[in-house]
Every structure is written in structure tokens, then in C-alpha cells.
Amino acid sequence: MNYSLNLQLIKEQRIKKKLTLEEMAHCLGLSGKSDYFKRENGDTKFKTTELPILSNKLGIPFEKFFNHDVEKIETK
């Protein structure tokens, strides 16, 4: 089973809480809003050290960040 981040949930929660890209970049210690934008849109991966901060800031339980992707296995 593979896991991927639920980027849609992260973005929706940021918008719901009326947090800007710049505010999110600042709380994660990033150099600017474009760095956060790239993470939220999947161009750059969130670092594992950023996830607890993100969870706290957005009020999302850590385990809800992840989608469970099941790989299809071919059988003969």
C-alpha cells in the first residue's frame, strides 16, 4: 500500500482558515510564498519535519493528511 499526501485537503483547510500562502511559508520557515505554493500544488514535496507544523497550523490531525493508494497487482 502506498501513501500520498492529500494536497486538496491541505489547500481547502488553508483557504477555510483564511491563511495566505505567505503566512504558511513563514510558519514553515520557507523563503517565500512561491516555495509554499509549490508544495501545496505537488511540484515540491513537503518535508517530514514540516508536517507536524502544518497539522498544528491547519488543525488537521496528522493521520488525515494521507491518502491510501492501493496498487493493483496482476495475477495470472
PyMOL Python script that loads the backbone (N, CA, C, O; Angstrom):
from pymol import cmd

cmd.read_pdbstr("""\
ATOM      1  N   MET A   1       0.854  -1.175   0.000  1.00  0.00           N
ATOM      2  CA  MET A   1       0.000   0.000   0.000  1.00  0.00           C
ATOM      3  C   MET A   1       0.898   1.236   0.000  1.00  0.00           C
ATOM      4  O   MET A   1       1.853   1.323   0.772  1.00  0.00           O
ATOM      5  N   ASN A   2       0.586   2.166  -0.857  1.00  0.00           N
ATOM      6  CA  ASN A   2       1.312   3.428  -0.930  1.00  0.00           C
ATOM      7  C   ASN A   2       0.490   4.528  -0.271  1.00  0.00           C
ATOM      8  O   ASN A   2      -0.737   4.459  -0.195  1.00  0.00           O
ATOM      9  N   TYR A   3       1.188   5.521   0.193  1.00  0.00           N
ATOM     10  CA  TYR A   3       0.530   6.667   0.796  1.00  0.00           C
ATOM     11  C   TYR A   3       0.952   7.927   0.060  1.00  0.00           C
ATOM     12  O   TYR A   3       2.103   8.064  -0.355  1.00  0.00           O
ATOM     13  N   SER A   4       0.012   8.838  -0.095  1.00  0.00           N
ATOM     14  CA  SER A   4       0.331  10.133  -0.681  1.00  0.00           C
ATOM     15  C   SER A   4      -0.366  11.207   0.154  1.00  0.00           C
ATOM     16  O   SER A   4      -1.364  10.944   0.824  1.00  0.00           O
ATOM     17  N   LEU A   5       0.174  12.404   0.099  1.00  0.00           N
ATOM     18  CA  LEU A   5      -0.427  13.496   0.854  1.00  0.00           C
ATOM     19  C   LEU A   5      -1.699  13.970   0.177  1.00  0.00           C
ATOM     20  O   LEU A   5      -1.769  14.044  -1.050  1.00  0.00           O
ATOM     21  N   ASN A   6      -2.695  14.287   0.973  1.00  0.00           N
ATOM     22  CA  ASN A   6      -3.949  14.815   0.466  1.00  0.00           C
ATOM     23  C   ASN A   6      -3.784  16.331   0.323  1.00  0.00           C
ATOM     24  O   ASN A   6      -4.183  17.097   1.200  1.00  0.00           O
ATOM     25  N   LEU A   7      -3.193  16.742  -0.790  1.00  0.00           N
ATOM     26  CA  LEU A   7      -2.911  18.153  -1.025  1.00  0.00           C
ATOM     27  C   LEU A   7      -4.190  18.973  -1.144  1.00  0.00           C
ATOM     28  O   LEU A   7      -4.218  20.146  -0.772  1.00  0.00           O
ATOM     29  N   GLN A   8      -5.236  18.362  -1.658  1.00  0.00           N
ATOM     30  CA  GLN A   8      -6.523  19.050  -1.778  1.00  0.00           C
ATOM     31  C   GLN A   8      -7.048  19.447  -0.400  1.00  0.00           C
ATOM     32  O   GLN A   8      -7.526  20.567  -0.219  1.00  0.00           O
ATOM     33  N   LEU A   9      -6.963  18.544   0.563  1.00  0.00           N
ATOM     34  CA  LEU A   9      -7.398  18.824   1.922  1.00  0.00           C
ATOM     35  C   LEU A   9      -6.570  19.949   2.538  1.00  0.00           C
ATOM     36  O   LEU A   9      -7.118  20.843   3.184  1.00  0.00           O
ATOM     37  N   ILE A  10      -5.273  19.908   2.344  1.00  0.00           N
ATOM     38  CA  ILE A  10      -4.387  20.941   2.884  1.00  0.00           C
ATOM     39  C   ILE A  10      -4.756  22.307   2.326  1.00  0.00           C
ATOM     40  O   ILE A  10      -4.859  23.281   3.072  1.00  0.00           O
ATOM     41  N   LYS A  11      -4.953  22.377   1.022  1.00  0.00           N
ATOM     42  CA  LYS A  11      -5.310  23.648   0.385  1.00  0.00           C
ATOM     43  C   LYS A  11      -6.686  24.139   0.849  1.00  0.00           C
ATOM     44  O   LYS A  11      -6.853  25.314   1.175  1.00  0.00           O
ATOM     45  N   GLU A  12      -7.659  23.238   0.877  1.00  0.00           N
ATOM     46  CA  GLU A  12      -9.013  23.623   1.305  1.00  0.00           C
ATOM     47  C   GLU A  12      -9.019  24.148   2.741  1.00  0.00           C
ATOM     48  O   GLU A  12      -9.694  25.133   3.041  1.00  0.00           O
ATOM     49  N   GLN A  13      -8.272  23.496   3.622  1.00  0.00           N
ATOM     50  CA  GLN A  13      -8.239  23.917   5.019  1.00  0.00           C
ATOM     51  C   GLN A  13      -7.534  25.271   5.166  1.00  0.00           C
ATOM     52  O   GLN A  13      -7.950  26.099   5.976  1.00  0.00           O
ATOM     53  N   ARG A  14      -6.464  25.500   4.384  1.00  0.00           N
ATOM     54  CA  ARG A  14      -5.769  26.788   4.425  1.00  0.00           C
ATOM     55  C   ARG A  14      -6.717  27.909   4.007  1.00  0.00           C
ATOM     56  O   ARG A  14      -6.762  28.962   4.643  1.00  0.00           O
ATOM     57  N   ILE A  15      -7.469  27.679   2.943  1.00  0.00           N
ATOM     58  CA  ILE A  15      -8.413  28.678   2.454  1.00  0.00           C
ATOM     59  C   ILE A  15      -9.533  28.892   3.465  1.00  0.00           C
ATOM     60  O   ILE A  15      -9.930  30.029   3.720  1.00  0.00           O
ATOM     61  N   LYS A  16     -10.046  27.809   4.043  1.00  0.00           N
ATOM     62  CA  LYS A  16     -11.113  27.887   5.038  1.00  0.00           C
ATOM     63  C   LYS A  16     -10.677  28.721   6.242  1.00  0.00           C
ATOM     64  O   LYS A  16     -11.470  29.483   6.795  1.00  0.00           O
ATOM     65  N   LYS A  17      -9.417  28.574   6.644  1.00  0.00           N
ATOM     66  CA  LYS A  17      -8.901  29.311   7.790  1.00  0.00           C
ATOM     67  C   LYS A  17      -8.405  30.711   7.407  1.00  0.00           C
ATOM     68  O   LYS A  17      -7.915  31.460   8.252  1.00  0.00           O
ATOM     69  N   LYS A  18      -8.541  31.051   6.111  1.00  0.00           N
ATOM     70  CA  LYS A  18      -8.146  32.364   5.580  1.00  0.00           C
ATOM     71  C   LYS A  18      -6.671  32.665   5.823  1.00  0.00           C
ATOM     72  O   LYS A  18      -6.291  33.784   6.167  1.00  0.00           O
ATOM     73  N   LEU A  19      -5.853  31.633   5.633  1.00  0.00           N
ATOM     74  CA  LEU A  19      -4.408  31.788   5.753  1.00  0.00           C
ATOM     75  C   LEU A  19      -3.825  31.999   4.360  1.00  0.00           C
ATOM     76  O   LEU A  19      -4.201  31.311   3.411  1.00  0.00           O
ATOM     77  N   THR A  20      -2.909  32.951   4.242  1.00  0.00           N
ATOM     78  CA  THR A  20      -2.295  33.231   2.946  1.00  0.00           C
ATOM     79  C   THR A  20      -1.120  32.295   2.708  1.00  0.00           C
ATOM     80  O   THR A  20      -0.616  31.649   3.627  1.00  0.00           O
ATOM     81  N   LEU A  21      -0.701  32.241   1.459  1.00  0.00           N
ATOM     82  CA  LEU A  21       0.479  31.452   1.108  1.00  0.00           C
ATOM     83  C   LEU A  21       1.696  31.983   1.866  1.00  0.00           C
ATOM     84  O   LEU A  21       2.545  31.213   2.316  1.00  0.00           O
ATOM     85  N   GLU A  22       1.768  33.291   1.998  1.00  0.00           N
ATOM     86  CA  GLU A  22       2.886  33.925   2.702  1.00  0.00           C
ATOM     87  C   GLU A  22       2.906  33.537   4.184  1.00  0.00           C
ATOM     88  O   GLU A  22       3.972  33.274   4.740  1.00  0.00           O
ATOM     89  N   GLU A  23       1.739  33.500   4.820  1.00  0.00           N
ATOM     90  CA  GLU A  23       1.659  33.094   6.230  1.00  0.00           C
ATOM     91  C   GLU A  23       2.104  31.641   6.401  1.00  0.00           C
ATOM     92  O   GLU A  23       2.807  31.304   7.354  1.00  0.00           O
ATOM     93  N   MET A  24       1.688  30.793   5.473  1.00  0.00           N
ATOM     94  CA  MET A  24       2.062  29.385   5.549  1.00  0.00           C
ATOM     95  C   MET A  24       3.561  29.211   5.326  1.00  0.00           C
ATOM     96  O   MET A  24       4.208  28.418   6.011  1.00  0.00           O
ATOM     97  N   ALA A  25       4.107  29.950   4.372  1.00  0.00           N
ATOM     98  CA  ALA A  25       5.550  29.889   4.119  1.00  0.00           C
ATOM     99  C   ALA A  25       6.321  30.321   5.367  1.00  0.00           C
ATOM    100  O   ALA A  25       7.313  29.694   5.739  1.00  0.00           O
ATOM    101  N   HIS A  26       5.866  31.375   5.995  1.00  0.00           N
ATOM    102  CA  HIS A  26       6.540  31.879   7.198  1.00  0.00           C
ATOM    103  C   HIS A  26       6.514  30.845   8.324  1.00  0.00           C
ATOM    104  O   HIS A  26       7.534  30.613   8.973  1.00  0.00           O
ATOM    105  N   CYS A  27       5.365  30.227   8.557  1.00  0.00           N
ATOM    106  CA  CYS A  27       5.274  29.262   9.663  1.00  0.00           C
ATOM    107  C   CYS A  27       6.129  28.023   9.415  1.00  0.00           C
ATOM    108  O   CYS A  27       6.545  27.364  10.367  1.00  0.00           O
ATOM    109  N   LEU A  28       6.396  27.696   8.150  1.00  0.00           N
ATOM    110  CA  LEU A  28       7.241  26.542   7.829  1.00  0.00           C
ATOM    111  C   LEU A  28       8.709  26.926   7.673  1.00  0.00           C
ATOM    112  O   LEU A  28       9.562  26.064   7.460  1.00  0.00           O
ATOM    113  N   GLY A  29       8.998  28.220   7.778  1.00  0.00           N
ATOM    114  CA  GLY A  29      10.376  28.675   7.653  1.00  0.00           C
ATOM    115  C   GLY A  29      10.884  28.702   6.221  1.00  0.00           C
ATOM    116  O   GLY A  29      12.087  28.595   5.981  1.00  0.00           O
ATOM    117  N   LEU A  30       9.968  28.845   5.270  1.00  0.00           N
ATOM    118  CA  LEU A  30      10.343  28.893   3.860  1.00  0.00           C
ATOM    119  C   LEU A  30      10.692  30.321   3.458  1.00  0.00           C
ATOM    120  O   LEU A  30      10.299  31.275   4.130  1.00  0.00           O
ATOM    121  N   SER A  31      11.425  30.463   2.369  1.00  0.00           N
ATOM    122  CA  SER A  31      11.888  31.791   1.963  1.00  0.00           C
ATOM    123  C   SER A  31      10.795  32.671   1.364  1.00  0.00           C
ATOM    124  O   SER A  31      10.924  33.896   1.364  1.00  0.00           O
ATOM    125  N   GLY A  32       9.734  32.074   0.860  1.00  0.00           N
ATOM    126  CA  GLY A  32       8.671  32.891   0.283  1.00  0.00           C
ATOM    127  C   GLY A  32       7.438  32.079  -0.058  1.00  0.00           C
ATOM    128  O   GLY A  32       7.421  30.852   0.038  1.00  0.00           O
ATOM    129  N   LYS A  33       6.392  32.816  -0.464  1.00  0.00           N
ATOM    130  CA  LYS A  33       5.118  32.155  -0.742  1.00  0.00           C
ATOM    131  C   LYS A  33       5.193  31.204  -1.937  1.00  0.00           C
ATOM    132  O   LYS A  33       4.427  30.243  -2.008  1.00  0.00           O
ATOM    133  N   SER A  34       6.102  31.460  -2.871  1.00  0.00           N
ATOM    134  CA  SER A  34       6.208  30.569  -4.026  1.00  0.00           C
ATOM    135  C   SER A  34       6.706  29.183  -3.602  1.00  0.00           C
ATOM    136  O   SER A  34       6.314  28.175  -4.189  1.00  0.00           O
ATOM    137  N   ASP A  35       7.572  29.136  -2.577  1.00  0.00           N
ATOM    138  CA  ASP A  35       8.035  27.837  -2.071  1.00  0.00           C
ATOM    139  C   ASP A  35       6.881  27.041  -1.468  1.00  0.00           C
ATOM    140  O   ASP A  35       6.789  25.829  -1.665  1.00  0.00           O
ATOM    141  N   TYR A  36       6.007  27.720  -0.737  1.00  0.00           N
ATOM    142  CA  TYR A  36       4.847  27.029  -0.169  1.00  0.00           C
ATOM    143  C   TYR A  36       3.884  26.616  -1.277  1.00  0.00           C
ATOM    144  O   TYR A  36       3.369  25.498  -1.271  1.00  0.00           O
ATOM    145  N   PHE A  37       3.643  27.514  -2.225  1.00  0.00           N
ATOM    146  CA  PHE A  37       2.744  27.233  -3.346  1.00  0.00           C
ATOM    147  C   PHE A  37       3.169  25.954  -4.070  1.00  0.00           C
ATOM    148  O   PHE A  37       2.328  25.126  -4.420  1.00  0.00           O
ATOM    149  N   LYS A  38       4.467  25.797  -4.292  1.00  0.00           N
ATOM    150  CA  LYS A  38       4.979  24.607  -4.984  1.00  0.00           C
ATOM    151  C   LYS A  38       4.691  23.342  -4.183  1.00  0.00           C
ATOM    152  O   LYS A  38       4.400  22.294  -4.761  1.00  0.00           O
ATOM    153  N   ARG A  39       4.769  23.431  -2.871  1.00  0.00           N
ATOM    154  CA  ARG A  39       4.479  22.269  -2.034  1.00  0.00           C
ATOM    155  C   ARG A  39       2.991  21.934  -2.076  1.00  0.00           C
ATOM    156  O   ARG A  39       2.613  20.776  -2.251  1.00  0.00           O
ATOM    157  N   GLU A  40       2.161  22.940  -1.917  1.00  0.00           N
ATOM    158  CA  GLU A  40       0.716  22.735  -1.870  1.00  0.00           C
ATOM    159  C   GLU A  40       0.184  22.196  -3.197  1.00  0.00           C
ATOM    160  O   GLU A  40      -0.828  21.495  -3.224  1.00  0.00           O
ATOM    161  N   ASN A  41       0.857  22.518  -4.283  1.00  0.00           N
ATOM    162  CA  ASN A  41       0.411  22.059  -5.594  1.00  0.00           C
ATOM    163  C   ASN A  41       1.134  20.808  -6.080  1.00  0.00           C
ATOM    164  O   ASN A  41       0.903  20.351  -7.199  1.00  0.00           O
ATOM    165  N   GLY A  42       2.011  20.251  -5.237  1.00  0.00           N
ATOM    166  CA  GLY A  42       2.651  18.988  -5.563  1.00  0.00           C
ATOM    167  C   GLY A  42       3.895  19.082  -6.425  1.00  0.00           C
ATOM    168  O   GLY A  42       4.449  18.053  -6.809  1.00  0.00           O
ATOM    169  N   ASP A  43       4.353  20.292  -6.740  1.00  0.00           N
ATOM    170  CA  ASP A  43       5.575  20.439  -7.536  1.00  0.00           C
ATOM    171  C   ASP A  43       6.810  20.106  -6.711  1.00  0.00           C
ATOM    172  O   ASP A  43       7.803  19.606  -7.239  1.00  0.00           O
ATOM    173  N   THR A  44       6.742  20.388  -5.408  1.00  0.00           N
ATOM    174  CA  THR A  44       7.807  20.078  -4.451  1.00  0.00           C
ATOM    175  C   THR A  44       7.148  19.335  -3.304  1.00  0.00           C
ATOM    176  O   THR A  44       6.023  19.658  -2.923  1.00  0.00           O
ATOM    177  N   LYS A  45       7.828  18.351  -2.753  1.00  0.00           N
ATOM    178  CA  LYS A  45       7.244  17.583  -1.647  1.00  0.00           C
ATOM    179  C   LYS A  45       7.427  18.313  -0.319  1.00  0.00           C
ATOM    180  O   LYS A  45       8.450  18.956  -0.084  1.00  0.00           O
ATOM    181  N   PHE A  46       6.416  18.200   0.545  1.00  0.00           N
ATOM    182  CA  PHE A  46       6.560  18.675   1.912  1.00  0.00           C
ATOM    183  C   PHE A  46       7.609  17.805   2.594  1.00  0.00           C
ATOM    184  O   PHE A  46       7.663  16.597   2.365  1.00  0.00           O
ATOM    185  N   LYS A  47       8.438  18.414   3.427  1.00  0.00           N
ATOM    186  CA  LYS A  47       9.414  17.657   4.209  1.00  0.00           C
ATOM    187  C   LYS A  47       8.701  17.051   5.414  1.00  0.00           C
ATOM    188  O   LYS A  47       7.721  17.608   5.909  1.00  0.00           O
ATOM    189  N   THR A  48       9.188  15.929   5.873  1.00  0.00           N
ATOM    190  CA  THR A  48       8.555  15.271   7.022  1.00  0.00           C
ATOM    191  C   THR A  48       8.571  16.158   8.260  1.00  0.00           C
ATOM    192  O   THR A  48       7.678  16.055   9.101  1.00  0.00           O
ATOM    193  N   THR A  49       9.559  17.015   8.383  1.00  0.00           N
ATOM    194  CA  THR A  49       9.633  17.926   9.534  1.00  0.00           C
ATOM    195  C   THR A  49       8.594  19.047   9.452  1.00  0.00           C
ATOM    196  O   THR A  49       8.294  19.691  10.457  1.00  0.00           O
ATOM    197  N   GLU A  50       8.049  19.277   8.265  1.00  0.00           N
ATOM    198  CA  GLU A  50       7.047  20.325   8.081  1.00  0.00           C
ATOM    199  C   GLU A  50       5.637  19.846   8.404  1.00  0.00           C
ATOM    200  O   GLU A  50       4.764  20.657   8.713  1.00  0.00           O
ATOM    201  N   LEU A  51       5.410  18.547   8.337  1.00  0.00           N
ATOM    202  CA  LEU A  51       4.061  18.010   8.518  1.00  0.00           C
ATOM    203  C   LEU A  51       3.464  18.261   9.907  1.00  0.00           C
ATOM    204  O   LEU A  51       2.287  18.616   9.987  1.00  0.00           O
ATOM    205  N   PRO A  52       4.211  18.096  11.004  1.00  0.00           N
ATOM    206  CA  PRO A  52       3.620  18.411  12.312  1.00  0.00           C
ATOM    207  C   PRO A  52       3.257  19.892  12.449  1.00  0.00           C
ATOM    208  O   PRO A  52       2.251  20.230  13.074  1.00  0.00           O
ATOM    209  N   ILE A  53       4.065  20.764  11.872  1.00  0.00           N
ATOM    210  CA  ILE A  53       3.784  22.203  11.910  1.00  0.00           C
ATOM    211  C   ILE A  53       2.517  22.485  11.117  1.00  0.00           C
ATOM    212  O   ILE A  53       1.650  23.240  11.558  1.00  0.00           O
ATOM    213  N   LEU A  54       2.419  21.875   9.954  1.00  0.00           N
ATOM    214  CA  LEU A  54       1.250  22.029   9.089  1.00  0.00           C
ATOM    215  C   LEU A  54      -0.005  21.524   9.792  1.00  0.00           C
ATOM    216  O   LEU A  54      -1.051  22.170   9.741  1.00  0.00           O
ATOM    217  N   SER A  55       0.096  20.394  10.435  1.00  0.00           N
ATOM    218  CA  SER A  55      -1.022  19.812  11.165  1.00  0.00           C
ATOM    219  C   SER A  55      -1.522  20.768  12.244  1.00  0.00           C
ATOM    220  O   SER A  55      -2.726  20.984  12.384  1.00  0.00           O
ATOM    221  N   ASN A  56      -0.612  21.324  12.984  1.00  0.00           N
ATOM    222  CA  ASN A  56      -0.954  22.257  14.056  1.00  0.00           C
ATOM    223  C   ASN A  56      -1.581  23.542  13.512  1.00  0.00           C
ATOM    224  O   ASN A  56      -2.605  24.003  14.016  1.00  0.00           O
ATOM    225  N   LYS A  57      -0.969  24.104  12.497  1.00  0.00           N
ATOM    226  CA  LYS A  57      -1.430  25.381  11.929  1.00  0.00           C
ATOM    227  C   LYS A  57      -2.820  25.241  11.291  1.00  0.00           C
ATOM    228  O   LYS A  57      -3.657  26.135  11.415  1.00  0.00           O
ATOM    229  N   LEU A  58      -3.055  24.123  10.615  1.00  0.00           N
ATOM    230  CA  LEU A  58      -4.324  23.933   9.906  1.00  0.00           C
ATOM    231  C   LEU A  58      -5.390  23.244  10.758  1.00  0.00           C
ATOM    232  O   LEU A  58      -6.565  23.222  10.392  1.00  0.00           O
ATOM    233  N   GLY A  59      -4.975  22.684  11.895  1.00  0.00           N
ATOM    234  CA  GLY A  59      -5.936  21.996  12.753  1.00  0.00           C
ATOM    235  C   GLY A  59      -6.428  20.688  12.163  1.00  0.00           C
ATOM    236  O   GLY A  59      -7.578  20.297  12.362  1.00  0.00           O
ATOM    237  N   ILE A  60      -5.545  20.017  11.436  1.00  0.00           N
ATOM    238  CA  ILE A  60      -5.883  18.737  10.820  1.00  0.00           C
ATOM    239  C   ILE A  60      -5.092  17.655  11.546  1.00  0.00           C
ATOM    240  O   ILE A  60      -3.872  17.769  11.665  1.00  0.00           O
ATOM    241  N   PRO A  61      -5.755  16.607  12.034  1.00  0.00           N
ATOM    242  CA  PRO A  61      -4.995  15.504  12.626  1.00  0.00           C
ATOM    243  C   PRO A  61      -4.006  14.938  11.605  1.00  0.00           C
ATOM    244  O   PRO A  61      -4.341  14.741  10.437  1.00  0.00           O
ATOM    245  N   PHE A  62      -2.813  14.690  12.059  1.00  0.00           N
ATOM    246  CA  PHE A  62      -1.708  14.236  11.207  1.00  0.00           C
ATOM    247  C   PHE A  62      -2.113  13.087  10.284  1.00  0.00           C
ATOM    248  O   PHE A  62      -1.786  13.098   9.098  1.00  0.00           O
ATOM    249  N   GLU A  63      -2.817  12.107  10.821  1.00  0.00           N
ATOM    250  CA  GLU A  63      -3.161  10.929  10.026  1.00  0.00           C
ATOM    251  C   GLU A  63      -4.136  11.229   8.887  1.00  0.00           C
ATOM    252  O   GLU A  63      -4.239  10.437   7.950  1.00  0.00           O
ATOM    253  N   LYS A  64      -4.849  12.346   8.948  1.00  0.00           N
ATOM    254  CA  LYS A  64      -5.796  12.695   7.877  1.00  0.00           C
ATOM    255  C   LYS A  64      -5.099  13.287   6.657  1.00  0.00           C
ATOM    256  O   LYS A  64      -5.724  13.463   5.612  1.00  0.00           O
ATOM    257  N   PHE A  65      -3.816  13.593   6.781  1.00  0.00           N
ATOM    258  CA  PHE A  65      -3.054  14.135   5.658  1.00  0.00           C
ATOM    259  C   PHE A  65      -2.861  13.129   4.532  1.00  0.00           C
ATOM    260  O   PHE A  65      -2.588  13.514   3.395  1.00  0.00           O
ATOM    261  N   PHE A  66      -2.998  11.857   4.836  1.00  0.00           N
ATOM    262  CA  PHE A  66      -2.590  10.831   3.888  1.00  0.00           C
ATOM    263  C   PHE A  66      -3.742  10.140   3.189  1.00  0.00           C
ATOM    264  O   PHE A  66      -4.755   9.793   3.797  1.00  0.00           O
ATOM    265  N   ASN A  67      -3.554   9.950   1.881  1.00  0.00           N
ATOM    266  CA  ASN A  67      -4.444   9.116   1.064  1.00  0.00           C
ATOM    267  C   ASN A  67      -3.831   7.732   1.036  1.00  0.00           C
ATOM    268  O   ASN A  67      -2.607   7.597   1.022  1.00  0.00           O
ATOM    269  N   HIS A  68      -4.648   6.719   1.028  1.00  0.00           N
ATOM    270  CA  HIS A  68      -4.165   5.345   0.929  1.00  0.00           C
ATOM    271  C   HIS A  68      -4.381   4.881  -0.503  1.00  0.00           C
ATOM    272  O   HIS A  68      -5.514   4.681  -0.939  1.00  0.00           O
ATOM    273  N   ASP A  69      -3.295   4.716  -1.217  1.00  0.00           N
ATOM    274  CA  ASP A  69      -3.358   4.256  -2.606  1.00  0.00           C
ATOM    275  C   ASP A  69      -3.027   2.775  -2.644  1.00  0.00           C
ATOM    276  O   ASP A  69      -1.958   2.352  -2.204  1.00  0.00           O
ATOM    277  N   VAL A  70      -3.936   2.010  -3.164  1.00  0.00           N
ATOM    278  CA  VAL A  70      -3.723   0.570  -3.266  1.00  0.00           C
ATOM    279  C   VAL A  70      -3.287   0.266  -4.689  1.00  0.00           C
ATOM    280  O   VAL A  70      -3.968   0.625  -5.650  1.00  0.00           O
ATOM    281  N   GLU A  71      -2.154  -0.396  -4.812  1.00  0.00           N
ATOM    282  CA  GLU A  71      -1.662  -0.776  -6.133  1.00  0.00           C
ATOM    283  C   GLU A  71      -2.390  -2.030  -6.612  1.00  0.00           C
ATOM    284  O   GLU A  71      -2.640  -2.956  -5.840  1.00  0.00           O
ATOM    285  N   LYS A  72      -2.712  -2.038  -7.864  1.00  0.00           N
ATOM    286  CA  LYS A  72      -3.352  -3.209  -8.449  1.00  0.00           C
ATOM    287  C   LYS A  72      -2.259  -4.213  -8.812  1.00  0.00           C
ATOM    288  O   LYS A  72      -1.289  -3.877  -9.491  1.00  0.00           O
ATOM    289  N   ILE A  73      -2.432  -5.427  -8.354  1.00  0.00           N
ATOM    290  CA  ILE A  73      -1.456  -6.482  -8.634  1.00  0.00           C
ATOM    291  C   ILE A  73      -2.071  -7.446  -9.622  1.00  0.00           C
ATOM    292  O   ILE A  73      -3.158  -7.983  -9.406  1.00  0.00           O
ATOM    293  N   GLU A  74      -1.352  -7.652 -10.711  1.00  0.00           N
ATOM    294  CA  GLU A  74      -1.838  -8.586 -11.728  1.00  0.00           C
ATOM    295  C   GLU A  74      -1.592 -10.012 -11.293  1.00  0.00           C
ATOM    296  O   GLU A  74      -0.533 -10.343 -10.761  1.00  0.00           O
ATOM    297  N   THR A  75      -2.568 -10.839 -11.523  1.00  0.00           N
ATOM    298  CA  THR A  75      -2.410 -12.262 -11.256  1.00  0.00           C
ATOM    299  C   THR A  75      -2.631 -13.031 -12.552  1.00  0.00           C
ATOM    300  O   THR A  75      -3.382 -12.602 -13.428  1.00  0.00           O
ATOM    301  N   LYS A  76      -1.978 -14.150 -12.654  1.00  0.00           N
ATOM    302  CA  LYS A  76      -2.116 -14.955 -13.893  1.00  0.00           C
ATOM    303  C   LYS A  76      -3.090 -16.076 -13.703  1.00  0.00           C
ATOM    304  O   LYS A  76      -3.329 -16.850 -14.630  1.00  0.00           O
TER     305      LYS A  76
END
""", "prot")
cmd.dss("prot")
cmd.show_as("cartoon", "prot")
cmd.util.cbc("prot")
cmd.orient("prot")
